[in-house]
Amino acid sequence: MSLLVRSALTSLAPRRCLALSAVRRADQIMPDGVEHATGLEKYELLAKQAGNEDPFFLKAVQRGESTKANPTIIHAMDNYRMVGCVCNEEDTNIKWTWLCEGTPKRCECGYWFELKSHPAPDKYALPL
């Protein structure tokens, strides 16, 4: 069938149109994220509302003086944690080490780290 005949036949057939319109009603609004969340997500949102931007200690920590007498404090919710150290700015690899609570540890570059443990949220007492 030629293109001219096909286009003539399809133009004769009625086309189905779908029209949508958005209706905004004042009584129907999306619930707040805190009202909708449960468990760990709600714990995190409530902590952020209270001013704690990093409730699970996931953000990178800048090294301080990092001597044996004054090590860089690494926070965790357990008594151990793996820590990565970028010893020099131009390094392309990360030196990983395990930290245990109570024993400061020295990286290969000479910086000292110490773990400070915090209690984890009780999974049975999380907000609903």
C-alpha distance (Angstrom), angle and dihedral (degrees) to the residues before:
residue distance angle dihedral
M1 . . .
S2 3.76 . .
L3 3.76 123.6 .
L4 3.81 91.8 -116.8
V5 3.83 93.2 55.5
R6 3.82 92.4 44.4
S7 3.81 93.1 51.7
A8 3.84 90.6 47.7
L9 3.82 92.0 52.0
T10 3.79 94.9 46.9
S11 3.80 92.6 48.6
L12 3.82 90.2 55.9
A13 3.80 94.1 52.7
P14 3.79 115.2 85.0
R15 3.80 115.3 -109.7
R16 3.74 123.1 -136.9
C17 3.75 114.2 -126.7
L18 3.74 126.3 -161.5
A19 3.75 117.7 -154.9
L20 3.76 123.2 -170.2
S21 3.75 128.4 -175.1
A22 3.75 128.7 -172.2
V23 3.75 115.2 -131.1
R24 3.77 118.3 -161.9
R25 3.73 115.7 -154.1
A26 3.76 123.4 -176.1
D27 3.79 94.0 -143.2
Q28 3.81 93.7 55.4
I29 3.79 112.8 67.4
M30 3.78 133.8 149.4
P31 3.79 112.9 -98.4
D32 3.76 119.8 -111.9
G33 3.82 114.4 -93.6
V34 3.80 91.4 -116.8
E35 3.81 91.6 54.1
H36 3.80 91.0 49.9
A37 3.84 98.4 44.3
T38 3.79 127.0 84.9
G39 3.80 137.3 -175.2
L40 3.80 119.8 0.8
E41 3.79 93.0 -4.4
K42 3.81 91.0 57.0
Y43 3.82 90.4 45.1
E44 3.81 89.1 54.4
L45 3.83 94.1 46.4
L46 3.82 92.5 48.4
A47 3.82 90.9 48.5
K48 3.81 90.5 51.0
Q49 3.82 90.3 49.9
A50 3.81 88.4 51.7
G51 3.83 89.9 54.6
N52 3.82 101.9 -97.3
E53 3.82 103.6 125.5
D54 3.82 93.7 -178.8
P55 3.83 109.2 38.3
F56 3.84 93.8 161.4
F57 3.85 97.4 42.3
L58 3.81 94.8 -117.6
K59 3.81 100.4 137.8
A60 3.80 122.2 96.3
V61 3.79 117.4 -95.2
Q62 3.80 121.7 -137.5
R63 3.79 113.7 -131.2
G64 3.76 115.5 -114.7
E65 3.78 128.4 -168.5
S66 3.81 88.8 -42.4
T67 3.77 100.2 -166.7
K68 3.79 125.3 146.4
A69 3.81 89.9 -103.9
N70 3.83 93.1 45.8
P71 3.85 109.7 26.2
T72 3.79 125.6 179.8
I73 3.81 107.3 -93.2
I74 3.82 115.1 -128.6
H75 3.80 115.0 -165.0
A76 3.81 122.6 -144.5
M77 3.79 140.8 164.2
D78 3.78 92.0 -131.7
N79 3.80 135.9 46.2
Y80 3.83 92.7 -100.9
R81 3.79 136.9 40.4
M82 3.80 139.4 172.7
V83 3.81 113.1 -120.2
G84 3.79 128.7 -166.7
C85 3.80 120.5 -150.6
V86 3.80 124.4 -163.0
C87 3.78 96.0 -157.2
N88 3.83 97.2 -169.7
E89 3.79 129.0 22.0
E90 3.80 92.0 -123.8
D91 3.82 94.2 51.5
T92 3.78 116.6 116.5
N93 3.78 95.4 -160.2
I94 3.79 136.8 59.7
K95 3.79 123.5 -131.0
W96 3.80 109.0 -138.9
T97 3.78 125.5 -156.9
W98 3.81 137.3 168.3
L99 3.79 118.7 -119.1
C100 3.80 123.1 -157.3
E101 3.78 124.9 -164.4
G102 3.78 115.9 -96.1
T103 3.83 98.2 19.5
P104 3.82 119.8 85.1
K105 3.80 113.0 -143.4
R106 3.80 131.5 -153.1
C107 3.79 123.3 -137.2
E108 3.81 121.1 -138.9
C109 3.82 88.9 -102.9
G110 3.82 92.9 57.1
Y111 3.81 101.5 -102.7
W112 3.80 117.1 132.9
F113 3.81 125.4 -139.0
E114 3.80 131.8 -171.0
L115 3.79 128.7 -170.0
K116 3.80 122.2 -129.1
S117 3.79 113.4 -166.1
H118 3.81 122.9 -145.9
P119 3.80 126.7 -171.1
A120 3.78 114.2 -96.0
P121 3.80 119.1 -130.8
D122 3.77 112.4 -88.1
K123 3.81 106.7 -111.0
Y124 3.80 90.9 -145.8
A125 3.81 93.3 51.8
L126 3.81 98.6 47.5
P127 3.81 116.1 130.7
L128 3.79 116.4 -94.2
